[in-house]
């Protein structure tokens, strides 16, 4: 998968930071994304998963430079 290769090309510490900096609309707070998938997006890649706190669906767009 191209999206997964792009995700893995990001340095490990940066990936860790991105995973723990996702907005949850249900909690109205920043959370950690769990059980996520990596998908292609027009602007880069999108992580789609669940909020660690409440289990609500969350997503994070990671734009390409």
N, CA, C and O atoms as a GROMACS GRO file, in nm:
protein
  260
    1UNK      N    1   0.083  -0.119   0.000
    1UNK     CA    2   0.000   0.000   0.000
    1UNK      C    3   0.087   0.126   0.000
    1UNK      O    4   0.182   0.137   0.078
    2UNK      N    5   0.056   0.218  -0.086
    2UNK     CA    6   0.131   0.342  -0.094
    2UNK      C    7   0.113   0.424   0.034
    2UNK      O    8   0.209   0.482   0.085
    3UNK      N    9  -0.010   0.431   0.085
    3UNK     CA   10  -0.037   0.509   0.205
    3UNK      C   11   0.045   0.457   0.323
    3UNK      O   12   0.100   0.536   0.399
    4UNK      N   13   0.053   0.326   0.337
    4UNK     CA   14   0.128   0.268   0.447
    4UNK      C   15   0.278   0.297   0.433
    4UNK      O   16   0.346   0.322   0.533
    5UNK      N   17   0.329   0.294   0.311
    5UNK     CA   18   0.470   0.327   0.288
    5UNK      C   19   0.499   0.472   0.327
    5UNK      O   20   0.603   0.502   0.385
    6UNK      N   21   0.406   0.562   0.293
    6UNK     CA   22   0.422   0.703   0.330
    6UNK      C   23   0.421   0.718   0.482
    6UNK      O   24   0.500   0.794   0.538
    7UNK      N   25   0.331   0.645   0.548
    7UNK     CA   26   0.323   0.650   0.695
    7UNK      C   27   0.454   0.601   0.758
    7UNK      O   28   0.507   0.665   0.849
    8UNK      N   29   0.504   0.489   0.709
    8UNK     CA   30   0.626   0.432   0.765
    8UNK      C   31   0.751   0.515   0.731
    8UNK      O   32   0.854   0.500   0.797
    9UNK      N   33   0.742   0.600   0.630
    9UNK     CA   34   0.854   0.688   0.595
    9UNK      C   35   0.870   0.804   0.693
    9UNK      O   36   0.974   0.869   0.697
   10UNK      N   37   0.766   0.829   0.772
   10UNK     CA   38   0.772   0.934   0.874
   10UNK      C   39   0.853   0.879   0.991
   10UNK      O   40   0.832   0.765   1.033
   11UNK      N   41   0.946   0.957   1.045
   11UNK     CA   42   1.026   0.909   1.158
   11UNK      C   43   0.940   0.860   1.275
   11UNK      O   44   0.834   0.916   1.302
   12UNK      N   45   0.986   0.755   1.342
   12UNK     CA   46   0.910   0.688   1.448
   12UNK      C   47   0.860   0.785   1.556
   12UNK      O   48   0.744   0.777   1.596
   13UNK      N   49   0.945   0.875   1.602
   13UNK     CA   50   0.904   0.968   1.708
   13UNK      C   51   0.794   1.064   1.658
   13UNK      O   52   0.704   1.100   1.734
   14UNK      N   53   0.802   1.104   1.531
   14UNK     CA   54   0.700   1.191   1.475
   14UNK      C   55   0.567   1.116   1.462
   14UNK      O   56   0.461   1.172   1.491
   15UNK      N   57   0.572   0.989   1.419
   15UNK     CA   58   0.450   0.908   1.411
   15UNK      C   59   0.384   0.897   1.549
   15UNK      O   60   0.263   0.911   1.562
   16UNK      N   61   0.465   0.873   1.650
   16UNK     CA   62   0.414   0.861   1.788
   16UNK      C   63   0.344   0.990   1.830
   16UNK      O   64   0.237   0.986   1.890
   17UNK      N   65   0.406   1.104   1.797
   17UNK     CA   66   0.348   1.233   1.829
   17UNK      C   67   0.216   1.256   1.756
   17UNK      O   68   0.120   1.306   1.814
   18UNK      N   69   0.211   1.219   1.628
   18UNK     CA   70   0.088   1.234   1.549
   18UNK      C   71  -0.025   1.148   1.605
   18UNK      O   72  -0.140   1.192   1.608
   19UNK      N   73   0.007   1.027   1.648
   19UNK     CA   74  -0.096   0.936   1.701
   19UNK      C   75  -0.157   0.988   1.831
   19UNK      O   76  -0.274   0.961   1.860
   20UNK      N   77  -0.080   1.061   1.908
   20UNK     CA   78  -0.130   1.110   2.037
   20UNK      C   79  -0.181   1.254   2.030
   20UNK      O   80  -0.201   1.319   2.132
   21UNK      N   81  -0.201   1.304   1.907
   21UNK     CA   82  -0.247   1.441   1.889
   21UNK      C   83  -0.360   1.445   1.787
   21UNK      O   84  -0.349   1.505   1.680
   22UNK      N   85  -0.471   1.378   1.822
   22UNK     CA   86  -0.588   1.367   1.734
   22UNK      C   87  -0.707   1.428   1.807
   22UNK      O   88  -0.727   1.402   1.926
   23UNK      N   89  -0.786   1.507   1.738
   23UNK     CA   90  -0.903   1.572   1.798
   23UNK      C   91  -1.023   1.478   1.798
   23UNK      O   92  -1.055   1.416   1.696
   24UNK      N   93  -1.090   1.466   1.912
   24UNK     CA   94  -1.214   1.389   1.923
   24UNK      C   95  -1.328   1.487   1.944
   24UNK      O   96  -1.331   1.559   2.043
   25UNK      N   97  -1.422   1.488   1.852
   25UNK     CA   98  -1.538   1.576   1.863
   25UNK      C   99  -1.631   1.538   1.976
   25UNK      O  100  -1.698   1.625   2.032
   26UNK      N  101  -1.635   1.411   2.012
   26UNK     CA  102  -1.720   1.365   2.122
   26UNK      C  103  -1.664   1.411   2.257
   26UNK      O  104  -1.740   1.457   2.342
   27UNK      N  105  -1.535   1.397   2.276
   27UNK     CA  106  -1.470   1.439   2.401
   27UNK      C  107  -1.441   1.589   2.403
   27UNK      O  108  -1.417   1.646   2.510
   28UNK      N  109  -1.443   1.652   2.287
   28UNK     CA  110  -1.400   1.792   2.271
   28UNK      C  111  -1.261   1.812   2.330
   28UNK      O  112  -1.236   1.906   2.405
   29UNK      N  113  -1.171   1.720   2.295
   29UNK     CA  114  -1.036   1.723   2.350
   29UNK      C  115  -0.942   1.646   2.258
   29UNK      O  116  -0.984   1.573   2.169
   30UNK      N  117  -0.814   1.666   2.281
   30UNK     CA  118  -0.711   1.592   2.208
   30UNK      C  119  -0.700   1.454   2.270
   30UNK      O  120  -0.708   1.438   2.391
   31UNK      N  121  -0.681   1.353   2.185
   31UNK     CA  122  -0.675   1.216   2.232
   31UNK      C  123  -0.570   1.138   2.153
   31UNK      O  124  -0.501   1.194   2.067
   32UNK      N  125  -0.559   1.010   2.183
   32UNK     CA  126  -0.475   0.918   2.108
   32UNK      C  127  -0.566   0.832   2.021
   32UNK      O  128  -0.669   0.784   2.067
   33UNK      N  129  -0.528   0.814   1.896
   33UNK     CA  130  -0.605   0.730   1.804
   33UNK      C  131  -0.562   0.584   1.822
   33UNK      O  132  -0.443   0.555   1.833
   34UNK      N  133  -0.660   0.494   1.824
   34UNK     CA  134  -0.631   0.350   1.838
   34UNK      C  135  -0.699   0.274   1.725
   34UNK      O  136  -0.794   0.323   1.663
   35UNK      N  137  -0.650   0.154   1.698
   35UNK     CA  138  -0.711   0.068   1.597
   35UNK      C  139  -0.725   0.136   1.463
   35UNK      O  140  -0.828   0.122   1.396
   36UNK      N  141  -0.624   0.209   1.422
   36UNK     CA  142  -0.636   0.292   1.303
   36UNK      C  143  -0.593   0.221   1.175
   36UNK      O  144  -0.517   0.125   1.177
   37UNK      N  145  -0.646   0.272   1.064
   37UNK     CA  146  -0.602   0.232   0.931
   37UNK      C  147  -0.540   0.354   0.865
   37UNK      O  148  -0.566   0.468   0.904
   38UNK      N  149  -0.456   0.330   0.765
   38UNK     CA  150  -0.390   0.438   0.691
   38UNK      C  151  -0.444   0.435   0.549
   38UNK      O  152  -0.439   0.332   0.483
   39UNK      N  153  -0.496   0.549   0.503
   39UNK     CA  154  -0.557   0.557   0.370
   39UNK      C  155  -0.500   0.674   0.291
   39UNK      O  156  -0.457   0.774   0.348
   40UNK      N  157  -0.501   0.659   0.158
   40UNK     CA  158  -0.459   0.768   0.069
   40UNK      C  159  -0.561   0.881   0.077
   40UNK      O  160  -0.680   0.858   0.098
   41UNK      N  161  -0.514   1.004   0.062
   41UNK     CA  162  -0.599   1.122   0.061
   41UNK      C  163  -0.540   1.220  -0.039
   41UNK      O  164  -0.421   1.214  -0.069
   42UNK      N  165  -0.622   1.309  -0.092
   42UNK     CA  166  -0.575   1.408  -0.190
   42UNK      C  167  -0.456   1.488  -0.139
   42UNK      O  168  -0.368   1.526  -0.217
   43UNK      N  169  -0.452   1.515  -0.010
   43UNK     CA  170  -0.349   1.600   0.049
   43UNK      C  171  -0.233   1.521   0.109
   43UNK      O  172  -0.133   1.581   0.149
   44UNK      N  173  -0.245   1.390   0.117
   44UNK     CA  174  -0.140   1.307   0.179
   44UNK      C  175  -0.199   1.173   0.221
   44UNK      O  176  -0.238   1.092   0.137
   45UNK      N  177  -0.204   1.151   0.354
   45UNK     CA  178  -0.265   1.029   0.406
   45UNK      C  179  -0.361   1.064   0.519
   45UNK      O  180  -0.352   1.172   0.578
   46UNK      N  181  -0.452   0.972   0.550
   46UNK     CA  182  -0.547   0.990   0.658
   46UNK      C  183  -0.540   0.868   0.748
   46UNK      O  184  -0.540   0.754   0.701
   47UNK      N  185  -0.534   0.894   0.878
   47UNK     CA  186  -0.544   0.787   0.978
   47UNK      C  187  -0.689   0.787   1.025
   47UNK      O  188  -0.741   0.890   1.069
   48UNK      N  189  -0.754   0.671   1.017
   48UNK     CA  190  -0.892   0.658   1.064
   48UNK      C  191  -0.896   0.551   1.171
   48UNK      O  192  -0.849   0.439   1.150
   49UNK      N  193  -0.951   0.587   1.287
   49UNK     CA  194  -0.956   0.491   1.397
   49UNK      C  195  -1.054   0.535   1.505
   49UNK      O  196  -1.155   0.600   1.478
   50UNK      N  197  -1.021   0.498   1.628
   50UNK     CA  198  -1.109   0.524   1.743
   50UNK      C  199  -1.037   0.608   1.847
   50UNK      O  200  -0.916   0.600   1.862
   51UNK      N  201  -1.115   0.688   1.920
   51UNK     CA  202  -1.065   0.766   2.031
   51UNK      C  203  -1.030   0.672   2.147
   51UNK      O  204  -1.110   0.585   2.183
   52UNK      N  205  -0.913   0.688   2.203
   52UNK     CA  206  -0.869   0.604   2.315
   52UNK      C  207  -0.957   0.625   2.438
   52UNK      O  208  -0.976   0.532   2.517
   53UNK      N  209  -1.012   0.746   2.455
   53UNK     CA  210  -1.091   0.779   2.574
   53UNK      C  211  -1.234   0.727   2.567
   53UNK      O  212  -1.284   0.668   2.662
   54UNK      N  213  -1.303   0.751   2.452
   54UNK     CA  214  -1.446   0.721   2.445
   54UNK      C  215  -1.485   0.620   2.338
   54UNK      O  216  -1.597   0.570   2.338
   55UNK      N  217  -1.393   0.588   2.246
   55UNK     CA  218  -1.423   0.492   2.141
   55UNK      C  219  -1.491   0.551   2.019
   55UNK      O  220  -1.525   0.478   1.926
   56UNK      N  221  -1.512   0.682   2.018
   56UNK     CA  222  -1.574   0.749   1.904
   56UNK      C  223  -1.482   0.742   1.782
   56UNK      O  224  -1.360   0.734   1.797
   57UNK      N  225  -1.539   0.747   1.662
   57UNK     CA  226  -1.459   0.751   1.540
   57UNK      C  227  -1.382   0.883   1.534
   57UNK      O  228  -1.438   0.990   1.558
   58UNK      N  229  -1.253   0.874   1.501
   58UNK     CA  230  -1.170   0.993   1.483
   58UNK      C  231  -1.084   0.974   1.359
   58UNK      O  232  -1.066   0.862   1.312
   59UNK      N  233  -1.031   1.084   1.307
   59UNK     CA  234  -0.943   1.077   1.190
   59UNK      C  235  -0.839   1.188   1.201
   59UNK      O  236  -0.860   1.291   1.266
   60UNK      N  237  -0.726   1.163   1.136
   60UNK     CA  238  -0.617   1.262   1.135
   60UNK      C  239  -0.561   1.269   0.993
   60UNK      O  240  -0.515   1.168   0.939
   61UNK      N  241  -0.564   1.387   0.933
   61UNK     CA  242  -0.505   1.407   0.801
   61UNK      C  243  -0.359   1.444   0.822
   61UNK      O  244  -0.327   1.530   0.904
   62UNK      N  245  -0.270   1.379   0.746
   62UNK     CA  246  -0.128   1.413   0.750
   62UNK      C  247  -0.092   1.457   0.609
   62UNK      O  248  -0.083   1.376   0.516
   63UNK      N  249  -0.070   1.587   0.595
   63UNK     CA  250  -0.043   1.645   0.464
   63UNK      C  251   0.101   1.618   0.422
   63UNK      O  252   0.192   1.614   0.504
   64UNK      N  253   0.118   1.600   0.291
   64UNK     CA  254   0.251   1.585   0.234
   64UNK      C  255   0.311   1.722   0.212
   64UNK      O  256   0.240   1.819   0.186
   65UNK      N  257   0.442   1.729   0.221
   65UNK     CA  258   0.511   1.856   0.197
   65UNK      C  259   0.514   1.887   0.049
   65UNK      O  260   0.568   1.990   0.009
   0.00000   0.00000   0.00000
